[in-house]
Amino acid sequence: MSDGIARVSVRILEKEYHISCPLEERSDLLDSAEYLNNKMREIRDTGKVVGLDRIAVIAALNMANELLRVRNRDNSLETDVGNRLRILRERVESALERGQQLEL
């Protein structure tokens, strides 16, 4: 392996995978593999889904759903903060125009 590249072994549902990644991403890769393994085990242990491929697809769909929910929540927070900042800016500008003390 060239400098700066790590070869990492991860175990997901009792199957080992060898993955290369930048050294600085090794920890994130291990955390991601552990998270995926836990999600896939949860699905497998319900007994409702059979087969590694199907379990992997269901886990991926669940994780994508989680990601989209977090993004939507972040977008909502960003919009809310933006609106609040706009209102505060308008109040400050208005107070400055009138030469008044601003009450927060």
PyMOL commands that place a pseudoatom at each C-alpha (Angstrom):
pseudoatom trace, name=CA, resn=MET, resi=1, chain=A, elem=C, hetatm=0, pos=[0.000, 0.000, 0.000]
pseudoatom trace, name=CA, resn=SER, resi=2, chain=A, elem=C, hetatm=0, pos=[1.159, 3.518, -0.721]
pseudoatom trace, name=CA, resn=ASP, resi=3, chain=A, elem=C, hetatm=0, pos=[1.719, 6.071, 2.003]
pseudoatom trace, name=CA, resn=GLY, resi=4, chain=A, elem=C, hetatm=0, pos=[-1.424, 7.495, 3.533]
pseudoatom trace, name=CA, resn=ILE, resi=5, chain=A, elem=C, hetatm=0, pos=[-3.580, 4.482, 2.663]
pseudoatom trace, name=CA, resn=ALA, resi=6, chain=A, elem=C, hetatm=0, pos=[-4.863, 2.029, 5.264]
pseudoatom trace, name=CA, resn=ARG, resi=7, chain=A, elem=C, hetatm=0, pos=[-6.081, -1.471, 4.550]
pseudoatom trace, name=CA, resn=VAL, resi=8, chain=A, elem=C, hetatm=0, pos=[-8.923, -2.161, 6.957]
pseudoatom trace, name=CA, resn=SER, resi=9, chain=A, elem=C, hetatm=0, pos=[-10.739, -5.399, 7.715]
pseudoatom trace, name=CA, resn=VAL, resi=10, chain=A, elem=C, hetatm=0, pos=[-14.343, -5.093, 8.795]
pseudoatom trace, name=CA, resn=ARG, resi=11, chain=A, elem=C, hetatm=0, pos=[-16.774, -7.813, 9.734]
pseudoatom trace, name=CA, resn=ILE, resi=12, chain=A, elem=C, hetatm=0, pos=[-20.420, -7.437, 8.763]
pseudoatom trace, name=CA, resn=LEU, resi=13, chain=A, elem=C, hetatm=0, pos=[-22.845, -10.252, 9.573]
pseudoatom trace, name=CA, resn=GLU, resi=14, chain=A, elem=C, hetatm=0, pos=[-20.014, -12.719, 10.081]
pseudoatom trace, name=CA, resn=LYS, resi=15, chain=A, elem=C, hetatm=0, pos=[-18.473, -11.935, 6.700]
pseudoatom trace, name=CA, resn=GLU, resi=16, chain=A, elem=C, hetatm=0, pos=[-15.116, -10.207, 6.483]
pseudoatom trace, name=CA, resn=TYR, resi=17, chain=A, elem=C, hetatm=0, pos=[-14.416, -7.393, 4.024]
pseudoatom trace, name=CA, resn=HIS, resi=18, chain=A, elem=C, hetatm=0, pos=[-11.040, -5.795, 3.250]
pseudoatom trace, name=CA, resn=ILE, resi=19, chain=A, elem=C, hetatm=0, pos=[-11.280, -2.134, 2.357]
pseudoatom trace, name=CA, resn=SER, resi=20, chain=A, elem=C, hetatm=0, pos=[-8.656, 0.467, 1.505]
pseudoatom trace, name=CA, resn=CYS, resi=21, chain=A, elem=C, hetatm=0, pos=[-9.128, 4.036, 2.620]
pseudoatom trace, name=CA, resn=PRO, resi=22, chain=A, elem=C, hetatm=0, pos=[-7.090, 7.141, 3.469]
pseudoatom trace, name=CA, resn=LEU, resi=23, chain=A, elem=C, hetatm=0, pos=[-5.441, 6.816, 6.882]
pseudoatom trace, name=CA, resn=GLU, resi=24, chain=A, elem=C, hetatm=0, pos=[-7.366, 9.792, 8.254]
pseudoatom trace, name=CA, resn=GLU, resi=25, chain=A, elem=C, hetatm=0, pos=[-10.686, 8.077, 7.387]
pseudoatom trace, name=CA, resn=ARG, resi=26, chain=A, elem=C, hetatm=0, pos=[-9.862, 4.731, 9.043]
pseudoatom trace, name=CA, resn=SER, resi=27, chain=A, elem=C, hetatm=0, pos=[-11.700, 5.493, 12.273]
pseudoatom trace, name=CA, resn=ASP, resi=28, chain=A, elem=C, hetatm=0, pos=[-14.770, 6.750, 10.405]
pseudoatom trace, name=CA, resn=LEU, resi=29, chain=A, elem=C, hetatm=0, pos=[-14.772, 3.619, 8.253]
pseudoatom trace, name=CA, resn=LEU, resi=30, chain=A, elem=C, hetatm=0, pos=[-14.660, 1.373, 11.315]
pseudoatom trace, name=CA, resn=ASP, resi=31, chain=A, elem=C, hetatm=0, pos=[-17.482, 3.336, 12.960]
pseudoatom trace, name=CA, resn=SER, resi=32, chain=A, elem=C, hetatm=0, pos=[-19.552, 3.154, 9.765]
pseudoatom trace, name=CA, resn=ALA, resi=33, chain=A, elem=C, hetatm=0, pos=[-18.993, -0.591, 9.452]
pseudoatom trace, name=CA, resn=GLU, resi=34, chain=A, elem=C, hetatm=0, pos=[-20.022, -1.117, 13.084]
pseudoatom trace, name=CA, resn=TYR, resi=35, chain=A, elem=C, hetatm=0, pos=[-23.153, 0.982, 12.564]
pseudoatom trace, name=CA, resn=LEU, resi=36, chain=A, elem=C, hetatm=0, pos=[-24.055, -0.942, 9.402]
pseudoatom trace, name=CA, resn=ASN, resi=37, chain=A, elem=C, hetatm=0, pos=[-23.403, -4.275, 11.088]
pseudoatom trace, name=CA, resn=ASN, resi=38, chain=A, elem=C, hetatm=0, pos=[-25.692, -3.326, 13.989]
pseudoatom trace, name=CA, resn=LYS, resi=39, chain=A, elem=C, hetatm=0, pos=[-28.465, -2.195, 11.629]
pseudoatom trace, name=CA, resn=MET, resi=40, chain=A, elem=C, hetatm=0, pos=[-28.195, -5.371, 9.554]
pseudoatom trace, name=CA, resn=ARG, resi=41, chain=A, elem=C, hetatm=0, pos=[-28.232, -7.545, 12.694]
pseudoatom trace, name=CA, resn=GLU, resi=42, chain=A, elem=C, hetatm=0, pos=[-31.384, -5.787, 13.910]
pseudoatom trace, name=CA, resn=ILE, resi=43, chain=A, elem=C, hetatm=0, pos=[-33.094, -6.520, 10.600]
pseudoatom trace, name=CA, resn=ARG, resi=44, chain=A, elem=C, hetatm=0, pos=[-31.864, -10.121, 10.477]
pseudoatom trace, name=CA, resn=ASP, resi=45, chain=A, elem=C, hetatm=0, pos=[-32.896, -10.772, 14.071]
pseudoatom trace, name=CA, resn=THR, resi=46, chain=A, elem=C, hetatm=0, pos=[-36.503, -9.779, 13.371]
pseudoatom trace, name=CA, resn=GLY, resi=47, chain=A, elem=C, hetatm=0, pos=[-36.701, -12.871, 11.153]
pseudoatom trace, name=CA, resn=LYS, resi=48, chain=A, elem=C, hetatm=0, pos=[-38.852, -11.001, 8.636]
pseudoatom trace, name=CA, resn=VAL, resi=49, chain=A, elem=C, hetatm=0, pos=[-36.091, -10.552, 6.033]
pseudoatom trace, name=CA, resn=VAL, resi=50, chain=A, elem=C, hetatm=0, pos=[-34.000, -13.439, 4.736]
pseudoatom trace, name=CA, resn=GLY, resi=51, chain=A, elem=C, hetatm=0, pos=[-30.856, -13.215, 2.655]
pseudoatom trace, name=CA, resn=LEU, resi=52, chain=A, elem=C, hetatm=0, pos=[-27.815, -11.010, 2.985]
pseudoatom trace, name=CA, resn=ASP, resi=53, chain=A, elem=C, hetatm=0, pos=[-28.661, -8.952, -0.118]
pseudoatom trace, name=CA, resn=ARG, resi=54, chain=A, elem=C, hetatm=0, pos=[-32.189, -8.199, 1.064]
pseudoatom trace, name=CA, resn=ILE, resi=55, chain=A, elem=C, hetatm=0, pos=[-30.981, -7.354, 4.572]
pseudoatom trace, name=CA, resn=ALA, resi=56, chain=A, elem=C, hetatm=0, pos=[-28.356, -5.009, 3.099]
pseudoatom trace, name=CA, resn=VAL, resi=57, chain=A, elem=C, hetatm=0, pos=[-30.942, -3.253, 0.905]
pseudoatom trace, name=CA, resn=ILE, resi=58, chain=A, elem=C, hetatm=0, pos=[-33.383, -2.799, 3.799]
pseudoatom trace, name=CA, resn=ALA, resi=59, chain=A, elem=C, hetatm=0, pos=[-30.545, -1.480, 6.009]
pseudoatom trace, name=CA, resn=ALA, resi=60, chain=A, elem=C, hetatm=0, pos=[-29.469, 0.930, 3.259]
pseudoatom trace, name=CA, resn=LEU, resi=61, chain=A, elem=C, hetatm=0, pos=[-33.043, 2.175, 2.810]
pseudoatom trace, name=CA, resn=ASN, resi=62, chain=A, elem=C, hetatm=0, pos=[-33.449, 2.684, 6.565]
pseudoatom trace, name=CA, resn=MET, resi=63, chain=A, elem=C, hetatm=0, pos=[-30.148, 4.540, 6.794]
pseudoatom trace, name=CA, resn=ALA, resi=64, chain=A, elem=C, hetatm=0, pos=[-31.009, 6.707, 3.766]
pseudoatom trace, name=CA, resn=ASN, resi=65, chain=A, elem=C, hetatm=0, pos=[-34.328, 7.544, 5.432]
pseudoatom trace, name=CA, resn=GLU, resi=66, chain=A, elem=C, hetatm=0, pos=[-32.498, 8.556, 8.628]
pseudoatom trace, name=CA, resn=LEU, resi=67, chain=A, elem=C, hetatm=0, pos=[-30.131, 10.748, 6.610]
pseudoatom trace, name=CA, resn=LEU, resi=68, chain=A, elem=C, hetatm=0, pos=[-32.976, 12.468, 4.768]
pseudoatom trace, name=CA, resn=ARG, resi=69, chain=A, elem=C, hetatm=0, pos=[-34.821, 13.140, 8.037]
pseudoatom trace, name=CA, resn=VAL, resi=70, chain=A, elem=C, hetatm=0, pos=[-31.716, 14.711, 9.557]
pseudoatom trace, name=CA, resn=ARG, resi=71, chain=A, elem=C, hetatm=0, pos=[-31.159, 16.829, 6.444]
pseudoatom trace, name=CA, resn=ASN, resi=72, chain=A, elem=C, hetatm=0, pos=[-34.773, 17.995, 6.480]
pseudoatom trace, name=CA, resn=ARG, resi=73, chain=A, elem=C, hetatm=0, pos=[-34.524, 18.853, 10.175]
pseudoatom trace, name=CA, resn=ASP, resi=74, chain=A, elem=C, hetatm=0, pos=[-31.292, 20.757, 9.542]
pseudoatom trace, name=CA, resn=ASN, resi=75, chain=A, elem=C, hetatm=0, pos=[-32.896, 22.642, 6.638]
pseudoatom trace, name=CA, resn=SER, resi=76, chain=A, elem=C, hetatm=0, pos=[-35.851, 23.556, 8.850]
pseudoatom trace, name=CA, resn=LEU, resi=77, chain=A, elem=C, hetatm=0, pos=[-33.533, 24.782, 11.599]
pseudoatom trace, name=CA, resn=GLU, resi=78, chain=A, elem=C, hetatm=0, pos=[-31.489, 26.726, 9.064]
pseudoatom trace, name=CA, resn=THR, resi=79, chain=A, elem=C, hetatm=0, pos=[-34.627, 28.384, 7.701]
pseudoatom trace, name=CA, resn=ASP, resi=80, chain=A, elem=C, hetatm=0, pos=[-35.860, 29.187, 11.209]
pseudoatom trace, name=CA, resn=VAL, resi=81, chain=A, elem=C, hetatm=0, pos=[-32.516, 30.685, 12.243]
pseudoatom trace, name=CA, resn=GLY, resi=82, chain=A, elem=C, hetatm=0, pos=[-32.368, 32.675, 9.004]
pseudoatom trace, name=CA, resn=ASN, resi=83, chain=A, elem=C, hetatm=0, pos=[-35.843, 34.080, 9.631]
pseudoatom trace, name=CA, resn=ARG, resi=84, chain=A, elem=C, hetatm=0, pos=[-35.001, 35.007, 13.204]
pseudoatom trace, name=CA, resn=LEU, resi=85, chain=A, elem=C, hetatm=0, pos=[-31.799, 36.712, 12.117]
pseudoatom trace, name=CA, resn=ARG, resi=86, chain=A, elem=C, hetatm=0, pos=[-33.681, 38.669, 9.445]
pseudoatom trace, name=CA, resn=ILE, resi=87, chain=A, elem=C, hetatm=0, pos=[-36.251, 39.837, 12.022]
pseudoatom trace, name=CA, resn=LEU, resi=88, chain=A, elem=C, hetatm=0, pos=[-33.511, 40.855, 14.478]
pseudoatom trace, name=CA, resn=ARG, resi=89, chain=A, elem=C, hetatm=0, pos=[-31.603, 42.698, 11.741]
pseudoatom trace, name=CA, resn=GLU, resi=90, chain=A, elem=C, hetatm=0, pos=[-34.774, 44.560, 10.760]
pseudoatom trace, name=CA, resn=ARG, resi=91, chain=A, elem=C, hetatm=0, pos=[-35.426, 45.525, 14.391]
pseudoatom trace, name=CA, resn=VAL, resi=92, chain=A, elem=C, hetatm=0, pos=[-31.854, 46.740, 14.835]
pseudoatom trace, name=CA, resn=GLU, resi=93, chain=A, elem=C, hetatm=0, pos=[-31.962, 48.734, 11.601]
pseudoatom trace, name=CA, resn=SER, resi=94, chain=A, elem=C, hetatm=0, pos=[-35.309, 50.243, 12.532]
pseudoatom trace, name=CA, resn=ALA, resi=95, chain=A, elem=C, hetatm=0, pos=[-34.071, 51.207, 15.994]
pseudoatom trace, name=CA, resn=LEU, resi=96, chain=A, elem=C, hetatm=0, pos=[-30.908, 52.722, 14.539]
pseudoatom trace, name=CA, resn=GLU, resi=97, chain=A, elem=C, hetatm=0, pos=[-32.945, 54.782, 12.082]
pseudoatom trace, name=CA, resn=ARG, resi=98, chain=A, elem=C, hetatm=0, pos=[-35.048, 56.146, 14.941]
pseudoatom trace, name=CA, resn=GLY, resi=99, chain=A, elem=C, hetatm=0, pos=[-32.004, 56.565, 17.183]
pseudoatom trace, name=CA, resn=GLN, resi=100, chain=A, elem=C, hetatm=0, pos=[-33.653, 54.491, 19.925]
pseudoatom trace, name=CA, resn=GLN, resi=101, chain=A, elem=C, hetatm=0, pos=[-32.377, 52.011, 22.464]
pseudoatom trace, name=CA, resn=LEU, resi=102, chain=A, elem=C, hetatm=0, pos=[-33.246, 48.486, 21.338]
pseudoatom trace, name=CA, resn=GLU, resi=103, chain=A, elem=C, hetatm=0, pos=[-35.033, 46.179, 23.805]
pseudoatom trace, name=CA, resn=LEU, resi=104, chain=A, elem=C, hetatm=0, pos=[-34.292, 42.514, 23.311]
for i in range(1, 104): cmd.bond("trace and resi %d" % i, "trace and resi %d" % (i + 1))
show_as sticks, trace
zoom trace
